[in-house]
Amino acid sequence: MGFPGAISAIPGGTYGEGSGPIWLDDMKCKGSESSLSDCSFKGWAVTDCTHKEDAGVVCEAGKYITSNRQFSVDNSLGLSDDLGLLFDRGDGCDFSIKVQDLSEEAELTFCVHRLILMIYPELNLTNESRNLSVNVSQTCHSHVSAFLRYFYTRQIEVSITSAQCVHQLAFIFGVKKLMEDVGRVFTLLIPQDTTFQTQVSMYEYAVRTGDFVLQENVLQYLSWNGEFLLSSPVWSSVSFHMMDALLQRSDLIVKDEALLLKALERWIQDKDLANRSGPPKCHHSTPHVGQIIMPHLPDVGRIWADIMLLSGRGQ
């Protein structure tokens, strides 16, 4: 039965009574079985006896019984919390991380443990490294502590207000696994902002960081909600690049093309007003309006010419 050194079995609770459910009763074994469950018995937990009938085993005397079987003792469940407390206390920290924005008006310094950071090869630290300086947008400074704590615990809370900063920090530090995880969280957060401001900001950020998956997820959501986007206040702030990407999509959903034309006209007027109040900002390629609008619709020629002019190609 897999019990090395056993000489015989003793019935009747000779070595004391056990506790808990009785699973096997009236066992009938031939001696060739590889496990107790291979023996004949009434059925699992079918019994009419008490623990007074518990079986016992007589072992060989005077011999050291050994077995190659290994048992796992795993107390790692609380390790993440313990390491998080180590970061919070800063006991024995020996590595300095300086965080500043490009203007150098705001600066934060964190003392962490070099041994923890050495676990992450993407940080490119050496045995001689004792400090690290990074440029992080000041708007994300409040999230740096939680991000650095992630190196210790592999855990971080991500919300609609912190997702972009956490993703940006993961991008700066080169932690691709966290970038991917936060990217998936982005997908869940995208529908939460009905003003579309977060989605537009996410897309522009995804372009800057080269995150094509995030770009596609945002564009798909905006395309499926195209009519609401066109009527929202944020529509006027959409960039040439983003509008170009939207107009090329086959899944852009609007009531009709006339609605799209009116939205484009409003967008042109707002961009023209913005350009007049400051230096020209529109020098991108012409959006693919011609691929979507019908030439017989009113004002198509004028709107097309205005877009050409704003994009710098109507000279």
C-alpha positions in Angstrom: 0.0 0.0 0.0 3.0 2.3 -0.3 4.0 2.2 3.4 7.7 1.2 3.5 8.8 -0.9 6.5 5.3 -2.1 7.4 5.1 -5.7 8.7 1.4 -6.1 9.3 -1.9 -4.3 9.8 -3.6 -4.2 13.2 -7.4 -3.7 13.3 -9.6 -2.4 16.1 -8.2 1.0 17.1 -5.1 -0.5 18.8 -3.1 2.7 18.5 -5.9 5.1 19.4 -8.9 6.6 17.6 -8.7 9.0 14.7 -11.1 11.8 13.9 -13.1 13.1 11.0 -15.2 11.2 8.4 -14.7 7.5 7.9 -14.3 6.9 4.1 -13.5 3.2 3.9 -15.2 0.4 5.8 -15.4 -3.4 5.5 -12.2 -3.5 3.4 -11.5 -6.8 1.5 -8.0 -6.7 0.0 -6.0 -9.4 -1.8 -2.6 -7.9 -1.1 -1.8 -7.2 -4.7 -3.6 -3.8 -4.8 -1.5 -0.7 -5.5 -3.7 1.5 -3.4 -6.5 1.1 -0.8 -9.1 2.3 -3.2 -8.4 -0.7 -5.4 -9.7 -3.0 -2.6 -13.3 -4.0 -2.3 -15.4 -1.9 0.1 -19.0 -0.7 0.7 -18.5 2.7 -0.9 -17.0 6.0 -0.1 -18.1 7.2 3.3 -20.6 4.3 3.6 -20.0 2.9 7.1 -21.6 1.6 10.3 -18.6 1.8 12.5 -16.8 4.3 14.7 -13.1 5.3 15.0 -12.7 2.5 17.6 -12.2 0.2 14.6 -9.5 2.3 13.0 -6.7 0.2 11.4 -3.1 0.5 12.5 0.3 -0.6 11.2 3.2 -2.5 12.8 6.5 -1.4 11.4 9.9 -3.0 11.3 11.8 -2.4 14.6 15.4 -1.1 14.8 15.6 0.2 11.3 15.6 3.7 9.9 12.8 3.8 7.4 13.5 6.2 4.5 11.4 7.2 1.5 12.1 9.1 -1.7 8.8 10.8 -1.5 9.0 14.6 -1.0 6.4 16.9 0.6 6.0 20.5 -0.4 6.0 23.1 2.3 4.8 26.4 0.8 4.5 29.5 2.9 5.0 31.9 0.1 1.4 33.2 0.2 2.4 36.1 2.4 5.7 36.9 0.7 4.3 39.6 -1.5 2.8 41.5 1.4 6.0 41.1 3.4 8.1 42.6 0.5 5.5 45.4 0.1 6.1 46.3 3.8 9.8 46.2 3.1 9.3 48.8 0.4 7.1 50.9 2.7 9.5 50.9 5.6 12.6 51.4 3.4 14.8 49.4 5.9 18.2 48.7 4.5 17.5 50.5 1.2 20.7 51.0 -0.8 19.6 52.3 -4.2 18.3 55.8 -5.1 15.8 56.5 -7.9 15.4 60.2 -8.8 12.2 61.1 -10.7 11.8 64.5 -12.4 9.9 66.1 -15.2 11.5 67.6 -18.2 11.3 71.1 -16.8 13.0 69.9 -13.6 10.6 71.9 -11.6 9.4 68.9 -9.7 11.6 66.1 -8.3 11.1 63.0 -6.2 13.6 60.7 -4.7 13.0 57.1 -3.6 15.2 54.8 -1.7 14.8 51.1 -2.7 16.7 47.8 -2.5 19.1 47.1 -5.4 18.7 43.3 -4.8 15.0 43.6 -5.7 15.7 45.6 -8.8 18.3 43.2 -10.0 15.5 40.6 -10.5 14.5 42.7 -13.5 17.1 42.4 -16.3 15.2 45.0 -18.3 16.4 47.7 -15.9 20.0 47.0 -17.1 21.5 47.5 -13.7 25.1 46.4 -12.9 26.7 45.4 -9.6 28.1 48.9 -9.4 24.8 50.6 -10.0 23.7 52.7 -7.0 21.2 55.2 -8.5 18.9 55.8 -11.4 17.4 59.0 -12.8 14.3 59.0 -15.0 12.1 61.8 -16.6 8.4 61.3 -15.9 5.6 63.7 -16.6 4.7 65.6 -13.4 1.1 64.5 -13.7 2.3 61.0 -13.1 4.5 61.7 -10.1 1.8 60.7 -7.7 1.7 57.1 -9.1 5.5 56.5 -9.0 5.5 55.1 -5.5 2.8 52.5 -6.3 4.7 51.6 -9.5 8.0 51.0 -7.7 6.2 48.9 -5.1 5.1 46.7 -8.0 8.8 45.6 -8.3 8.5 44.1 -4.8 5.0 42.7 -4.8 4.1 42.1 -8.5 0.8 43.7 -7.6 -0.6 47.2 -8.4 -4.1 48.7 -8.5 -5.0 50.3 -11.8 -8.0 52.6 -12.3 -9.2 54.8 -15.1 -7.3 57.8 -13.6 -4.0 55.9 -13.1 -3.9 53.4 -16.0 -2.1 55.8 -18.5 0.5 56.8 -15.9 1.2 53.2 -14.9 1.5 52.2 -18.5 3.8 55.2 -19.1 6.0 54.2 -16.2 6.2 50.6 -17.4 7.2 51.9 -20.8 9.9 54.2 -19.4 11.4 51.4 -17.2 11.0 48.8 -19.9 8.7 46.5 -18.0 6.9 44.9 -21.0 4.9 42.4 -18.9 3.3 45.2 -16.9 2.7 47.2 -20.1 0.8 44.2 -21.6 -1.2 43.7 -18.4 -2.2 47.4 -18.2 -3.0 47.3 -21.9 -5.6 44.7 -21.2 -6.9 46.8 -18.4 -7.2 49.7 -20.8 -9.6 47.6 -22.8 -11.9 47.2 -19.8 -11.6 50.9 -18.9 -12.3 52.3 -22.4 -16.1 52.3 -22.1 -16.2 54.0 -18.7 -15.7 57.6 -20.0 -18.8 58.7 -21.9 -17.1 62.1 -22.7 -14.5 60.3 -25.0 -11.7 62.4 -23.5 -10.0 59.4 -21.9 -10.2 57.4 -25.2 -8.8 60.2 -27.3 -6.0 60.7 -24.8 -5.3 57.0 -24.7 -5.0 56.8 -28.5 -2.6 59.7 -28.8 -0.6 58.1 -25.9 -0.6 54.8 -27.7 0.8 56.4 -30.8 3.6 58.0 -28.9 4.6 54.7 -27.2 4.1 52.6 -30.3 1.4 50.4 -28.6 -0.5 49.2 -31.7 -2.8 46.9 -29.8 -4.0 49.8 -27.7 -4.4 52.0 -30.8 -6.6 49.3 -32.4 -8.7 48.8 -29.3 -9.4 52.5 -28.9 -10.1 53.0 -32.6 -12.5 50.1 -32.6 -14.4 51.4 -29.7 -14.6 54.9 -31.1 -15.7 53.6 -34.5 -18.5 51.5 -33.0 -19.6 54.7 -31.2 -18.9 57.0 -34.1 -22.1 58.9 -34.0 -21.7 59.7 -30.3 -18.1 60.8 -30.8 -19.0 63.1 -33.7 -21.5 64.9 -31.5 -19.3 65.2 -28.4 -17.3 68.3 -27.4 -14.1 66.4 -27.6 -14.6 65.8 -31.4 -13.1 69.3 -32.1 -9.8 68.3 -30.4 -9.3 65.1 -32.4 -6.0 65.3 -34.3 -5.5 64.9 -38.1 -3.8 61.6 -37.5 -6.6 60.2 -35.4 -9.4 61.4 -37.8 -7.4 59.9 -40.7 -7.3 56.6 -38.9 -11.0 56.7 -38.1 -12.1 57.6 -41.7 -10.1 54.6 -43.1 -12.0 52.1 -41.0 -14.8 50.0 -42.5 -16.5 49.7 -39.1 -17.1 53.4 -38.5 -20.8 53.6 -37.5 -22.8 56.8 -38.2 -26.4 57.5 -39.0 -25.7 58.6 -42.5 -23.0 60.4 -44.5 -24.6 63.7 -44.2 -24.1 63.6 -40.4 -20.4 62.8 -41.0 -20.1 65.7 -43.4 -21.5 68.1 -40.8 -19.2 66.8 -38.2 -16.2 67.2 -40.5 -17.3 70.8 -41.3 -17.5 71.6 -37.6 -14.1 70.0 -37.0 -12.6 72.1 -39.9 -14.1 75.3 -38.5 -12.6 74.6 -35.0 -9.2 73.7 -36.4 -9.2 76.8 -38.6 -10.0 79.0 -35.6 -7.3 77.3 -33.6 -4.7 77.8 -36.3 -5.6 81.5 -36.7 -5.1 82.1 -32.9 -1.6 80.4 -33.0 1.0 78.9 -35.2 -0.2 76.4 -37.8 -0.4 72.9 -36.3 -1.8 70.9 -39.2 0.7 69.5 -41.6 -0.3 65.9 -41.8 -1.5 64.0 -44.9 -5.1 64.6 -46.1 -7.6 62.4 -44.4 -9.4 59.8 -46.5 -12.7 61.6 -46.7 -13.0 60.8 -50.4 -13.2 57.1 -49.5 -16.3 57.5 -47.5 -18.4 60.5 -48.6 -20.7 60.5 -51.6 -19.8 63.1 -54.2 -23.4 64.1 -54.8 -24.0 65.3 -51.3 -24.2 69.1 -50.7 -21.0 71.0 -49.9 -18.7 68.0 -50.4 -16.4 70.0 -52.7 -16.1 72.9 -50.3 -15.5 70.6 -47.3 -12.9 68.6 -49.2 -11.1 71.8 -50.2 -11.1 73.1 -46.6 -9.6 69.8 -45.4 -7.0 70.0 -48.2 -6.1 73.6 -47.1 -5.9 72.8 -43.4 -3.7 69.8 -44.1 -1.2 71.9 -46.0 -2.0 70.4 -49.4 -4.3 73.0 -50.8 -1.7 75.6 -51.6 
